[in-house]
Amino acid sequence: MRRISVGLALAAVAAIVVAGIGPADSRAAPSRLEREIYSPAVEGRLGLAVYLPADYATSKARFPVVYFLHGLPATPTSYQASAFIARAVEQVGGEAIVVAPQGARANDTDPEYLDWGRGRNWSTAISRDVVHYVDSHFRTIRNRDGRALIGLSAGGYGAMIIAVNNLATYGAVESWSGYFHPTDPSGTHALDLGSAEANANASAHTYVKRLERDQARRPTLIGFYVGRSDRRFLSENIEFDRELRAGGVRHVFDIYPGGHQQSLWTSHAAAWLALALRHLAPPT
């Protein structure tokens, strides 16, 4: 799906969203659990907010999982502000487990979801340790067809860079108002990771050619959007769209009125989550 068709695709999803919710909607809300796991990748404890579908307790089915990465810099409890994702999944009638992992610590507030070395390997923590725990403790669809990785702002960068390096793990990836190379806490300057090779490996732009080949073997939803008034990240989103189109990489991209703000993400959450769920296996 290229950018030319994204408006029609999301308009159709939005129509479903509007038709599916209202004051008479009597579906039960998803239940929220708080978990703390040990992650060898960061050599410490990580919190998880886990939202289960309303019928999880009464069903024997296995469910797809939406992993959601929060923005940075952040506090150790920022992952807990993720209920709007679970509500949006419920609004579109989606049956999926939502998992929001902790992405920062008191002494490490802006790790950019990257692997930095012993005790600070955040990418591995998300793609290996968190996934292993969730698959081991909940009834999940335990393959890439049952996993989406979605993030906003720095979480959007994290989702994209983790997913392009782990397409065997995720069947869908979305970046909401994200960027595609690591930045400083202000989001205005690129981080220098110490070498040209390290900088290239941390940039999603580097993987465009590989994505074309990988998609042929592992069909993947790659989606991203940005606000038209987002002065920090609009231009790079347009650039990444252009690169993917030139490289023949199937993807979804859109630009919406608005800036880098929660109201933008909340207003479009249901449509984009519905899009991701359409590319995952249903409960089975």
C-alpha positions as CSV (number, residue, x, y, z in Angstrom):
1,M,0.0,0.0,0.0
2,R,1.6,3.3,-1.1
3,R,0.9,6.8,0.1
4,I,-1.5,7.4,-2.8
5,S,-4.0,4.9,-1.4
6,V,-3.6,5.7,2.3
7,G,-6.3,8.3,2.5
8,L,-8.9,5.9,1.1
9,A,-7.7,3.0,3.3
10,L,-7.8,5.1,6.5
11,A,-11.0,6.8,5.5
12,A,-12.6,3.3,5.3
13,V,-11.2,2.3,8.7
14,A,-12.4,5.6,10.2
15,A,-15.9,4.9,8.9
16,I,-15.8,1.6,10.7
17,V,-14.6,3.3,13.8
18,V,-17.4,5.8,13.8
19,A,-20.0,3.2,13.2
20,G,-18.7,0.9,15.9
21,I,-18.8,3.3,18.9
22,G,-21.3,5.4,20.6
23,P,-23.2,6.0,23.8
24,A,-25.0,2.6,23.4
25,D,-21.7,0.7,23.2
26,S,-22.0,-1.9,26.0
27,R,-18.8,-3.8,25.5
28,A,-16.7,-4.3,28.6
29,A,-13.5,-2.4,29.0
30,P,-10.2,-4.2,28.7
31,S,-8.7,-5.2,32.1
32,R,-5.4,-3.7,33.1
33,L,-2.5,-5.6,34.8
34,E,0.7,-4.3,36.1
35,R,3.8,-6.6,35.8
36,E,7.4,-6.2,36.6
37,I,10.0,-8.4,34.8
38,Y,13.7,-8.9,35.0
39,S,15.4,-8.0,31.7
40,P,18.9,-9.4,31.3
41,A,19.4,-6.9,28.4
42,V,19.2,-4.0,30.9
43,E,20.3,-6.0,33.9
44,G,17.3,-4.8,35.9
45,R,13.6,-4.7,36.4
46,L,11.2,-3.3,33.8
47,G,7.5,-2.5,34.3
48,L,4.8,-3.5,31.9
49,A,1.3,-2.3,31.6
50,V,-0.8,-5.2,30.1
51,Y,-4.3,-4.7,28.9
52,L,-6.3,-7.9,28.2
53,P,-9.3,-8.1,25.9
54,A,-12.7,-8.1,27.7
55,D,-13.3,-11.8,26.9
56,Y,-9.8,-13.0,27.7
57,A,-10.8,-14.7,31.0
58,T,-13.8,-16.5,29.4
59,S,-12.0,-17.5,26.2
60,K,-9.4,-20.2,25.4
61,A,-8.3,-18.3,22.3
62,R,-4.8,-17.0,21.6
63,F,-4.7,-13.3,20.9
64,P,-2.4,-11.0,18.8
65,V,-0.4,-8.5,20.8
66,V,0.1,-4.8,20.2
67,Y,3.4,-3.6,21.8
68,F,3.3,0.2,22.4
69,L,6.4,2.3,23.0
70,H,6.1,5.7,24.7
71,G,7.9,8.9,23.9
72,L,11.3,10.1,25.4
73,P,12.8,11.5,27.4
74,A,10.6,10.0,30.1
75,T,10.3,8.9,33.7
76,P,10.3,5.3,34.8
77,T,6.5,5.3,35.0
78,S,5.7,7.0,31.7
79,Y,4.7,3.6,30.2
80,Q,1.6,3.7,32.5
81,A,0.0,6.5,30.4
82,S,-1.0,4.0,27.7
83,A,-4.7,3.4,28.5
84,F,-5.8,5.3,25.4
85,I,-4.2,2.6,23.2
86,A,-6.2,-0.1,24.8
87,R,-9.4,2.0,24.6
88,A,-8.8,2.6,20.9
89,V,-8.3,-1.1,20.3
90,E,-11.6,-1.8,22.1
91,Q,-13.4,1.0,20.2
92,V,-12.7,-0.7,16.8
93,G,-13.8,-4.1,18.1
94,G,-10.3,-5.3,18.0
95,E,-9.4,-8.4,20.2
96,A,-5.8,-8.0,21.1
97,I,-3.6,-7.8,24.1
98,V,-1.9,-4.4,24.5
99,V,1.5,-4.3,26.2
100,A,3.3,-1.0,27.1
101,P,6.8,-1.6,28.3
102,Q,8.9,0.8,30.4
103,G,11.4,2.5,28.1
104,A,13.4,4.7,30.5
105,R,14.9,4.7,34.0
106,A,15.6,7.4,36.6
107,N,19.3,7.4,35.5
108,D,18.6,6.7,31.8
109,T,15.8,9.0,30.7
110,D,16.5,9.0,26.9
111,P,18.0,5.7,25.7
112,E,16.3,6.0,22.3
113,Y,15.4,2.3,22.4
114,L,18.9,1.4,21.3
115,D,21.5,-1.2,22.4
116,W,24.3,0.8,24.1
117,G,26.2,-2.1,25.7
118,R,26.0,-4.2,28.9
119,G,23.2,-3.2,31.1
120,R,21.7,-0.8,28.7
121,N,20.5,-2.8,25.7
122,W,17.0,-1.4,25.3
123,S,16.3,-2.7,21.8
124,T,17.1,-6.3,23.0
125,A,15.0,-5.8,26.1
126,I,12.0,-4.9,24.0
127,S,12.4,-7.3,21.1
128,R,13.6,-10.3,23.2
129,D,13.0,-10.1,26.9
130,V,9.5,-8.4,26.9
131,V,8.3,-10.6,24.0
132,H,9.5,-13.8,25.7
133,Y,7.8,-12.8,29.0
134,V,4.5,-12.0,27.3
135,D,4.5,-15.1,25.2
136,S,5.3,-17.2,28.3
137,H,2.6,-15.7,30.6
138,F,-0.3,-14.9,28.3
139,R,-2.2,-16.7,25.6
140,T,-0.6,-15.0,22.6
141,I,-0.2,-15.9,18.9
142,R,3.5,-16.7,19.2
143,N,4.8,-15.6,15.8
144,R,5.2,-12.4,13.8
145,D,1.7,-12.7,12.5
146,G,0.5,-12.0,16.0
147,R,2.7,-9.0,16.9
148,A,2.6,-5.3,16.0
149,L,5.1,-2.8,17.3
150,I,3.8,0.8,17.5
151,G,5.2,3.9,19.1
152,L,4.8,7.7,19.2
153,S,7.5,10.3,19.0
154,A,10.8,8.7,20.2
155,G,8.7,5.5,20.6
156,G,8.0,5.8,16.9
157,Y,11.7,5.9,16.2
158,G,12.2,2.9,18.5
159,A,9.4,0.9,16.9
160,M,10.8,1.5,13.4
161,I,14.5,0.8,14.2
162,I,13.7,-2.3,16.3
163,A,11.2,-3.7,13.7
164,V,13.4,-3.3,10.7
165,N,16.1,-5.3,12.5
166,N,13.6,-7.9,13.7
167,L,11.1,-8.6,10.9
168,A,11.1,-12.2,12.0
169,T,9.4,-11.0,15.2
170,Y,6.9,-8.4,14.1
171,G,4.3,-8.4,11.3
172,A,3.4,-4.7,11.6
173,V,5.2,-1.6,12.6
174,E,3.8,2.0,13.0
175,S,5.5,5.3,13.9
176,W,3.2,8.1,15.1
177,S,4.9,11.5,14.8
178,G,8.3,9.7,15.1
179,Y,11.6,10.2,13.5
180,F,14.1,7.8,11.8
181,H,17.5,8.5,13.3
182,P,18.4,8.9,17.0
183,T,18.2,12.5,18.4
184,D,19.1,14.3,21.6
185,P,16.4,15.0,24.2
186,S,15.2,18.1,22.4
187,G,14.6,16.2,19.2
188,T,16.4,18.8,17.2
189,H,20.0,17.4,16.9
190,A,21.2,14.0,15.7
191,L,23.1,11.8,18.2
192,D,26.6,11.0,17.3
193,L,27.1,7.3,18.4
194,G,30.9,7.5,18.0
195,S,31.4,6.2,14.4
196,A,30.0,6.5,10.9
197,E,29.1,2.8,11.1
198,A,27.3,3.1,14.4
199,N,25.4,6.1,13.2
200,A,24.3,4.3,10.0
201,N,23.2,1.2,11.9
202,A,21.0,3.4,14.1
203,S,19.3,5.1,11.2
204,A,16.1,3.6,9.6
205,H,17.1,5.3,6.3
206,T,20.0,2.8,6.0
207,Y,17.6,-0.2,5.8
208,V,15.5,0.9,2.8
209,K,17.2,-1.3,0.3
210,R,17.1,-4.3,2.6
211,L,13.4,-3.7,3.4
212,E,12.5,-4.3,-0.3
213,R,14.1,-7.7,-0.2
214,D,12.8,-8.5,3.3
215,Q,9.2,-7.6,2.5
216,A,9.3,-10.2,-0.4
217,R,10.0,-12.9,2.2
218,R,8.1,-11.4,5.2
219,P,5.2,-9.2,4.2
220,T,5.1,-6.4,6.8
221,L,2.8,-3.4,7.4
222,I,5.1,-0.4,7.6
223,G,3.1,2.7,8.5
224,F,3.8,6.2,9.8
225,Y,2.2,9.6,10.0
226,V,3.1,13.1,11.2
227,G,1.4,16.4,12.0
228,R,1.6,19.1,9.3
229,S,2.7,21.6,12.0
230,D,5.3,19.3,13.5
231,R,8.3,21.5,13.0
232,R,10.8,19.0,14.3
233,F,9.8,15.8,12.4
234,L,7.7,16.7,9.4
235,S,10.5,17.0,6.9
236,E,12.1,13.7,7.9
237,N,8.8,11.8,7.6
238,I,8.4,13.2,4.1
239,E,12.0,12.2,3.3
240,F,11.5,8.7,4.6
241,D,8.3,8.3,2.5
242,R,10.2,9.5,-0.6
243,E,13.0,7.0,0.1
244,L,10.6,4.1,0.6
245,R,8.6,4.9,-2.6
246,A,11.9,5.2,-4.6
247,G,13.0,1.8,-3.2
248,G,9.7,0.1,-4.0
249,V,9.0,-0.6,-0.3
250,R,5.2,-1.0,0.4
251,H,4.1,1.3,3.1
252,V,1.4,3.6,4.5
253,F,2.1,7.3,5.1
254,D,-0.1,10.3,5.9
255,I,0.1,13.9,7.1
256,Y,-2.6,15.3,9.3
257,P,-3.5,18.8,10.6
258,G,-1.9,19.4,13.9
259,G,1.4,19.4,15.7
260,H,3.4,17.1,18.0
261,Q,0.7,16.6,20.6
262,Q,-1.4,14.1,22.4
263,S,-4.6,15.3,20.8
264,L,-3.3,14.2,17.4
265,W,-2.3,10.8,18.6
266,T,-5.6,10.2,20.4
267,S,-7.7,11.3,17.5
268,H,-6.0,9.0,15.1
269,A,-5.3,6.0,17.4
270,A,-8.3,4.0,16.6
271,A,-7.9,4.1,12.8
272,W,-4.2,3.3,12.9
273,L,-4.7,0.5,15.4
274,A,-7.4,-1.0,13.2
275,L,-5.1,-0.8,10.3
276,A,-2.4,-2.7,12.2
277,L,-4.8,-5.3,13.5
278,R,-6.0,-6.0,9.9
279,H,-2.5,-7.1,9.1
280,L,-2.3,-9.5,12.1
281,A,-3.8,-12.9,12.6
282,P,-7.2,-12.8,14.4
283,P,-7.7,-14.6,17.8
284,T,-7.5,-18.3,17.3
